[in-house]
């Protein structure tokens, strides 16, 4: 049997996932460009942006981008912790059963009766 394409082209992080960081934020630096190369590329990108935008505008956009990434990482980590706790307590499997084919109508009617949509 041939190995799927994705397995050839992704390296795994310390959690065994094909992601650039672990779910706790540890960077899989072995497989990524180093910080010096990241800064070089960022500077090149800023040079392109500055051709049409002011330096302040470009710097603000990069600041927003970095803040967005930090916020996203924090939220994903919290959601992952909740899911892990659900699996540890045995309730995540119950949640998945709610979405099984036989229960989807019951779930839909429960959601519709719980929330009043206007």
C-alpha positions, 0 to 999 in steps of 0.5 A: 500500500502506498503511503499517503501524500501528506505523510511524505511532506509534513514533519511532526512536532513534539505532540506528533502532529503535522503542525509548526507548534505544539498545542502548548506553543512550543515551536517545532524549530527543527523543521522551520526557518530560524528567527533570523530568516523570519526577520529577513523575510518580514523585512522584505515583505515590509519593503513591498508594503511600503511602496504603497503605504506609510511606514507607520501603517505597515508597522501597525499592520504587522503589530495587528498580525502578531497580536492576532496570532497570539490571540488565536494561539491562546484561544486554541490552547484553551479550547484544546484544554477543554477538549482534553478535559472532556476526553479525560472525564469521558464526556467528549464521546457522549458529545460525539454521539449527539452528532451521530446520524440517528440523533441529528434530528433530536439534536436540531430540535433541542437546539431550536427549542433552547434558543429563540432565533429572531 
